[in-house]
Structure formats: C-alpha cells, structure tokens
Amino acid sequence: MNRILIANLNEHTGKEVTLAGWIDVRRDHGKLIFIDVRDRSGIVQVVVSPKQEHAYKALKEARSEWAVEITGIVNKRPENMVNPNIETGDVEISAQKVIVLSKAHELPFEKEEELNLDTYLDHLPFTLRSRRARDIFTVQAELIKSFREGMSEQDFIEYQNPILVGGDGEGGAEAFKVEYYNDKEALLATSPQLYKQIMVGVYEQVFTTTKVFRAEKHATSRHLSEVVQMDFEMGFIDDHEDVMAVLEETMRYIVSNVSKKHKDILDTFEVAIPLIPKIIPRLTLLGAQEILKEKYGSDCIGEPDLEPEHERQICEWALKEHKSDFVFITHFPSNKRPFYTFVDEKDETLSKSFDLLFRGLEINSGGQRVHNYEELFKRIEKKGLDPQVFSFYLEAFKYGMPPHGGCSTGLERLTARFLGLENVKEATLFPREINRIDTLLSEKSNQ
C-alpha cells in the first residue's frame, strides 16, 4: 500500500496524502465528522465534511477500530486548536476520499477504559490496542533491544537456545513434560543454563534471549509459567564480581536507552528515570538481613532467601542511603543454589552467587559456576540427581572449561518495575499461569 505514515505528515503540509490505520475516536460536531486515526507511528485528526460526499458517506456509520484508508489534504491547524499532547497535533487531514478496509463490531467497552486485570486479560486481542498497553510493550521492545545491543558492545555473541530439553538444568524446578519420539519424554526448558555454559567453551562470551517454562503452581503478582529470560555467560573470570560488573554496565546501557527514547512514556506512567550509580550497592544476604532487623524490625537472620517484603525494604534502604534503585544481594547458602553454583572458598556453606533487586523486586539471578568436571559430577550426585541425565552437558567440562559465570534477567519483571506495574501479567503480552492460557482454565472445564 502506497501511504504516508502519520508521524511524517508534518513534511507534507498543503499536499495530498494517503494514510491508513484504525479509527481511534470519533466525534461529531454539527454536520462535521472528526475522527482520530492511528497507525504504528502516531495519531492524527481527520475532518470529514458533507461537501466531500464520497468520504462523508463512507464514514457516516463509522466507529472506533474500523480500519480505513484516507486520502486528503494536510492542513495546519489554527494556533488555538493545536493539540500539544501529540507530535502531529499541529496538523489535520481534510478527507477527500475514504476506503473502508474493515468494519469493527460493537466494542465490549471503551478501549481506554480502566479495567480490572481479569477483564483486561480476557479481551487481550482488543485491549492490547489501548494506549497504555501499546506503551508498555513499546518500552519492553526497547528493553530487549537494548540488552542485545549492550551485550554486543561488550563483545558477547548471541546464540539461540533450545526449548525442548532432555534434563532440567535447575535440578529441582517443576518442569512441563512433553511427549517425544520413540516413547521418550522431553521437558520444556526451565532455563538456558546448561546450553549457555556449553557455549562458553565455543565463543567464551555469549548471550541469549529465550522463552523458559516453570510448572510451579504459583498464583502471585510476581510469577508466570512462561517468561522471557535475557541471559549471558562469560569465561575466564576471577569470580562472580566480574559477572556483576558486566551486568552493571548492561543495566546502565538499558536504563540510558529507554529513558532517552521513551521519556514521554515514563512521564505518562508517572515513574522516574531509574537511578543507577556507577557502582550498584552490594550486600551479602546476611548483611541485608542485619539491616532489615536493625532498620525495619524484620528478624530474618539465617533464612536462605529474602521474602518479597524484605526485597522491598532493602530497595527502600538502597534508594535512601545510596540513591540507587538497584541493589545486589550476594552469598546465598550453597545448599539452596543449583548444583553448578560455585562455593566460596572461605566458607563452603555460602555460594559465589547473587540476585539483583530493582525497585523492590528480584529481576536477576546469577553467579560463578563450577568448571571442574570431577567437582561438577560430584555436585550433581550430591543434589540427588542422575549424572547420566547430564552426560551431554558434562562433555563440555571433560575437554577444558575456564572459570566462568553468568546471570539471567526476567524481561517481564524488568518491564514491570521500569513502569511501576503492580502485576507482572501486565508486562506480559499473553500471560500463561496457573489459571490461564489465553482464556481462564475454569471456563474451559465448564464448557
């Protein structure tokens, strides 16, 4: 289709153009019809006069979400009629010809109406067209794009991770089982972990953006059954601090890019640009627990992890004391981390691992990995797992693996915290969770 994008209309003032998109809003004033038309680049007002009989007749019954092609003249709007809220607010189209490409049925509700989450999710094919949803996933697209760019700039190579796997890399996470060939059973990957470690032996520094699946029966605002993970793994490190330094640089790149390109969206959501200092504050798990006890009266010393409320409190502390929306928590108990996690030589009950918290939520987990074949074999057995299941993975370590480590960032959680969304499902295009796969599971059982 030979058309002009709405964002470029200012370059065609006084000229005839053809644009195409959806009717966003219709307003009638006297005999004039005013419609706001949107395409992928923006929104513009179109004026339809009864003098233009063809256009007027075509749009007489028009309503929101009709898909249309409009030919008309680009006119400057009077100064007192300029809309400062949109980039094309100083121009409008005087319609000469209209082709209706597709009519829309009666809408279930107004597109921009504030809805409860279930209603929003029940109607995603329609509600994703709202300005709010488009803004959320515009930011998300920039987040993953910036992650890729940030990794590439640090000399990491992208690879594609398999989704169907033969063993669970997390060594205990609930995995979805899939019927495979020759009466065999496969799993949906719970993590790209095993493969990205293998790839360190190929390229030294690698990253991937991949779907992962968790069959844990959570029903919270933080958990999903299908998520996108942004992972990297790197070889020839001293310890987990090298991994954290790369993650810091990547997060700084992401924050800078998104804040520059989409500050208007951050303003719409009334969220500040994330604060990320040159060095993100670091706390051991025990150190964080001591702060929680001293500052917030939360006695959780000795617990193997932080509770959601503790994560919120530690981030509150980091913002107040270090002007940082990010904080690292390190040295989790080694018996609570996966088999491949490196232990601290000074205290083998602790691991060289970390979580990155962002505005009250864990968005990343990582650490140094075991690189010695014999040690890794023993660690698998110690976790009660069968080394034979991991024989393919273990081959990489038979033939020389350097000290290495990496981490994984959840795209949906990062998006939610960036925009101040309360529920991670709002930051997921098509959420899969315990009660829903597109439609509510309870609805299917009642049909």
C-alpha positions in Angstrom: 0.0 0.0 0.0 1.4 3.4 -1.0 0.8 5.5 2.0 2.4 8.1 4.3 2.9 7.3 8.0 1.2 9.7 10.4 4.5 10.7 12.1 5.7 12.1 8.7 2.7 14.2 7.9 4.4 17.5 9.0 6.7 17.1 6.0 3.6 17.2 3.6 1.7 20.3 4.7 -0.5 21.6 1.9 -0.2 18.4 -0.1 -2.5 15.5 -0.8 -1.5 12.3 1.0 -2.9 8.8 1.6 -2.8 7.4 5.1 -4.1 4.1 6.5 -4.9 3.0 10.0 -7.6 2.5 12.6 -10.3 4.9 13.8 -9.2 5.6 17.3 -12.0 8.1 18.3 -15.0 9.5 16.5 -16.5 12.9 17.4 -19.4 14.7 15.6 -19.8 18.5 15.7 -22.8 19.7 13.8 -22.6 18.1 10.3 -18.8 17.7 10.5 -17.3 14.3 11.5 -14.0 14.4 13.3 -12.0 11.1 13.6 -8.6 10.4 15.2 -6.8 7.9 13.0 -3.8 5.9 14.4 -1.2 3.9 12.7 2.0 2.4 14.1 3.7 5.8 14.1 1.1 8.1 15.7 -2.3 9.7 15.7 -3.8 12.5 13.6 -7.2 14.2 13.4 -9.2 13.9 10.2 -12.0 16.2 9.3 -14.8 14.9 7.1 -17.2 17.4 5.6 -20.5 16.7 3.9 -19.2 18.6 0.9 -16.9 15.6 0.3 -19.8 13.3 -0.4 -17.8 10.1 -1.0 -15.8 10.4 2.2 -18.8 11.5 4.2 -20.9 8.6 3.1 -18.2 6.1 3.7 -17.7 7.3 7.3 -21.3 8.1 8.2 -21.7 4.9 10.2 -18.0 4.5 11.2 -17.0 3.8 14.7 -13.8 3.0 16.7 -11.5 0.3 15.4 -12.7 0.4 11.8 -9.7 0.0 9.5 -9.6 2.8 6.8 -7.6 4.2 4.0 -7.9 8.0 3.8 -6.8 10.4 1.1 -6.8 14.1 1.9 -5.0 17.4 2.2 -2.6 18.0 5.1 -3.6 21.4 6.7 -2.0 23.4 9.5 -4.4 23.6 12.5 -5.3 27.1 13.9 -3.0 28.0 16.7 -5.7 27.8 19.3 -6.6 24.3 18.1 -3.2 22.8 18.3 -3.0 19.6 20.4 0.3 19.7 22.3 -0.1 16.1 23.5 0.8 14.5 20.2 3.6 15.1 17.7 1.1 15.7 14.8 -1.1 18.0 16.9 -0.4 21.0 14.7 -1.8 19.4 11.5 -5.0 17.7 10.5 -6.3 16.0 7.4 -9.2 17.3 5.3 -10.6 14.0 3.9 -11.3 13.8 0.2 -11.7 10.0 -0.3 -12.2 7.2 2.2 -11.9 3.4 1.6 -13.3 1.2 4.5 -10.9 -1.7 4.7 -12.6 -3.5 7.6 -15.6 -2.7 9.8 -15.5 -3.4 13.5 -18.2 -5.0 15.5 -19.6 -3.2 18.6 -16.9 -2.9 21.2 -17.2 -4.7 24.5 -16.2 -1.5 26.3 -14.2 1.7 25.5 -10.6 0.9 24.6 -9.0 3.2 27.1 -11.4 2.3 29.9 -9.8 1.3 33.2 -10.5 -2.4 33.8 -9.8 -5.0 36.4 -7.0 -7.3 35.4 -9.1 -10.4 34.6 -11.3 -8.4 32.2 -8.2 -6.9 30.6 -6.7 -10.3 30.1 -10.0 -11.9 28.9 -10.0 -9.4 26.0 -6.3 -9.1 25.1 -6.8 -9.2 21.3 -8.7 -5.9 21.8 -7.3 -4.4 25.0 -3.7 -4.6 23.7 -4.7 -1.9 21.3 -5.1 0.6 24.2 -2.6 3.4 24.5 -1.5 2.0 27.9 -0.8 -1.5 26.6 1.0 -0.2 23.5 3.2 2.0 25.7 4.1 -0.9 28.0 5.2 -3.2 25.1 6.9 -0.4 23.3 9.1 0.0 26.4 9.5 -3.8 26.6 10.7 -3.9 23.0 13.3 -1.3 23.7 14.4 -3.1 26.9 15.2 -6.4 25.0 16.7 -4.4 22.1 19.0 -2.5 24.4 20.0 -5.7 26.2 21.1 -7.2 22.9 23.0 -4.0 21.9 24.6 -3.7 25.3 25.8 -7.3 25.1 27.1 -6.9 21.6 29.0 -3.8 22.6 30.8 -5.8 25.3 31.9 -8.4 22.7 29.3 -11.1 23.5 28.0 -13.3 20.7 24.3 -14.1 20.5 23.1 -17.8 20.2 19.7 -19.4 20.1 18.8 -21.7 23.0 16.7 -24.9 22.6 13.3 -25.1 24.2 12.9 -28.9 24.2 15.4 -30.4 26.5 16.3 -33.7 28.0 17.1 -32.7 31.6 16.1 -29.9 34.0 19.0 -27.5 34.4 17.7 -26.1 37.6 17.9 -29.5 39.3 14.5 -29.5 41.0 12.3 -26.8 39.5 9.0 -28.2 38.3 9.2 -28.7 34.5 6.4 -29.3 31.9 6.7 -32.7 30.4 6.3 -33.3 26.6 5.7 -36.5 24.7 8.7 -37.0 22.4 9.7 -39.5 19.7 10.1 -43.3 20.4 8.0 -43.1 23.6 10.5 -40.8 25.2 9.7 -37.8 27.4 11.2 -34.4 26.9 10.9 -31.2 29.0 10.2 -27.6 28.3 13.3 -25.7 29.3 13.2 -24.1 32.7 16.5 -22.2 32.0 19.1 -21.8 29.2 21.7 -22.6 31.8 23.3 -25.8 30.6 23.5 -24.7 27.0 24.9 -21.3 27.6 27.7 -22.9 29.7 28.4 -25.3 26.8 28.6 -22.2 24.5 31.3 -20.6 26.8 33.5 -23.4 25.5 32.8 -22.3 21.9 32.7 -18.5 22.0 33.9 -17.6 25.5 31.2 -14.8 25.9 27.6 -15.5 24.9 24.1 -14.3 25.4 20.6 -15.4 24.5 17.0 -14.2 24.8 14.8 -17.2 25.2 11.5 -18.5 26.5 11.6 -20.6 29.6 8.8 -22.5 31.4 8.1 -23.2 35.0 5.3 -25.6 36.2 5.4 -24.4 39.8 1.9 -23.8 41.0 2.2 -20.1 41.9 -0.7 -17.7 41.8 1.0 -14.4 42.7 1.7 -11.0 41.1 5.3 -12.0 40.6 5.2 -15.4 38.9 4.3 -16.7 35.4 4.6 -20.2 33.8 6.2 -18.8 30.6 8.7 -16.0 30.7 11.4 -14.4 28.6 14.9 -14.6 30.0 17.8 -12.4 28.9 20.9 -14.4 29.8 24.6 -14.1 29.4 27.6 -16.3 30.3 31.3 -15.4 30.2 34.6 -17.3 30.6 38.0 -16.5 32.2 36.6 -14.7 35.2 38.1 -14.3 38.6 34.8 -14.7 40.4 31.1 -13.6 40.5 32.1 -9.9 40.8 33.3 -10.0 37.1 29.8 -11.1 36.1 28.2 -8.4 38.3 30.4 -5.7 36.6 29.1 -6.7 33.2 25.5 -6.8 34.4 26.0 -3.3 35.8 27.2 -2.0 32.5 24.4 -3.7 30.7 21.8 -2.3 33.0 23.3 1.2 32.7 23.0 0.9 28.9 19.4 -0.3 29.1 18.3 2.5 31.5 20.0 5.2 29.4 18.5 4.0 26.1 14.9 3.5 27.4 15.0 6.8 29.3 16.2 8.8 26.3 13.9 7.2 23.7 10.7 6.8 25.8 10.8 9.5 28.5 7.3 10.5 27.3 6.0 7.1 28.3 7.8 7.2 31.7 6.1 10.6 32.2 2.7 9.1 31.2 3.2 6.4 33.8 4.4 8.9 36.3 7.6 7.0 37.0 11.0 8.5 37.4 14.1 7.5 35.4 15.7 4.7 37.3 18.7 5.7 39.5 21.8 3.6 38.8 25.1 4.7 40.3 28.5 3.9 38.9 28.8 1.0 41.4 25.5 -0.6 42.4 25.4 -1.2 46.2 26.3 -4.7 47.3 25.1 -6.6 50.4 25.7 -10.1 51.4 22.5 -12.0 52.3 23.5 -11.8 56.0 24.3 -8.1 55.7 20.9 -7.4 54.2 19.2 -9.4 56.9 21.1 -7.4 59.6 19.9 -4.2 58.0 16.3 -5.5 57.9 16.5 -6.3 61.6 18.1 -3.0 62.6 16.1 -0.6 60.3 12.8 -2.4 59.8 12.5 -4.8 62.8 12.3 -7.8 60.5 14.3 -10.6 62.1 15.0 -13.0 59.2 18.7 -13.7 60.0 19.5 -17.3 59.0 16.8 -17.6 56.4 18.0 -18.9 53.0 16.5 -16.1 51.0 14.6 -12.8 51.2 10.8 -12.6 51.3 9.1 -10.2 48.9 8.5 -7.6 51.7 12.2 -7.8 52.6 13.2 -7.1 49.0 11.0 -4.0 49.0 12.6 -2.8 52.3 16.2 -3.4 51.1 15.5 -1.5 47.9 14.0 1.3 50.0 17.2 1.3 52.0 19.4 1.4 48.9 17.4 4.3 47.4 17.7 6.3 50.7 21.3 5.5 51.5 22.9 5.2 48.1 20.5 6.9 45.7 20.1 3.6 43.8 17.0 1.8 42.5 19.2 -1.3 42.2 21.0 -3.4 44.9 23.0 -6.6 44.7 22.5 -9.4 47.3 25.3 -11.9 47.3 26.5 -15.1 49.1 23.3 -17.2 49.3 23.6 -20.6 51.1 25.3 -23.1 48.8 22.8 -25.9 49.6 19.9 -23.7 48.3 21.5 -22.9 44.9 21.7 -25.2 41.8 24.4 -27.8 41.5 26.5 -25.8 39.2 27.0 -22.8 41.6 30.5 -22.2 42.8 31.0 -22.2 46.6 33.0 -19.6 48.5 36.4 -21.0 49.4 36.4 -19.0 52.7 33.1 -20.6 53.7 31.7 -23.5 51.8 28.3 -23.1 53.3 28.0 -20.0 51.1 27.9 -19.6 47.3 29.5 -17.1 44.9 26.1 -16.1 43.7 23.9 -13.0 43.6 20.5 -11.6 43.0 19.9 -8.1 41.6 16.9 -6.3 43.1 15.3 -3.4 41.2 12.6 -1.2 42.9 11.6 -3.9 45.3 11.7 -7.0 43.1 14.3 -9.6 42.2 14.9 -9.2 38.5 18.1 -11.1 38.0 20.0 -14.1 39.5 23.5 -15.3 38.7 26.9 -16.2 39.9 30.1 -18.1 39.3 29.8 -21.7 38.0 31.7 -24.9 38.8 34.1 -25.5 35.9 35.9 -28.7 37.0 34.4 -31.9 35.6 35.0 -34.1 38.6 33.6 -31.5 41.0 30.6 -30.9 38.9 29.9 -34.7 38.7 30.1 -34.9 42.5 27.8 -31.9 42.9 25.2 -33.5 40.6 25.2 -36.7 42.7 25.1 -34.7 46.0 21.9 -33.0 44.8 20.4 -36.4 44.3 20.4 -36.1 40.5 21.5 -38.7 38.0 24.8 -37.7 36.2 23.8 -39.8 33.3 20.9 -37.4 32.5 23.5 -34.7 32.2 26.1 -36.6 30.2 25.6 -34.4 27.1 26.2 -31.2 29.3 29.1 -32.8 31.2 31.0 -33.5 28.0 31.8 -29.7 27.7 33.7 -30.0 31.0 35.7 -33.1 30.1 37.6 -31.1 27.5 38.6 -28.0 29.4 36.3 -25.2 30.6 37.6 -22.0 32.1 36.3 -20.4 35.3 33.1 -18.8 34.1 29.8 -17.4 35.3 26.7 -15.6 34.2 23.2 -14.5 35.0 19.6 -14.2 33.9 17.3 -11.2 33.8 13.5 -11.7 33.6 12.2 -9.4 30.8 8.6 -9.2 32.3 9.8 -8.3 35.8 12.2 -5.7 34.4 9.4 -4.1 32.4 7.0 -4.2 35.4 9.5 -2.4 37.7 10.5 0.1 35.0 6.9 1.3 34.6 5.7 0.8 38.2 3.2 -2.0 37.3 1.9 -3.9 40.3 1.4 -7.2 38.5 3.9 -8.9 36.1 1.0 -10.1 34.0 0.5 -6.5 32.8 4.1 -6.7 31.4 3.3 -9.9 29.5 1.7 -9.9 26.1 -0.1 -13.2 26.5 0.3 -14.5 30.1 0.5 -18.2 30.9 -0.1 -19.0 34.6 -1.8 -21.5 36.8 -5.3 -20.2 36.0 -5.0 -19.1 32.4 -3.8 -20.0 28.9 -5.4 -17.2 26.9 -8.8 -17.9 28.5 -9.4 -18.9 32.1 -8.9 -22.7 32.6 -12.0 -22.8 34.8 -14.1 -21.5 31.8 -12.9 -24.4 29.6 -13.8 -27.0 32.2 -17.3 -25.6 32.4 -17.9 -25.8 28.7 
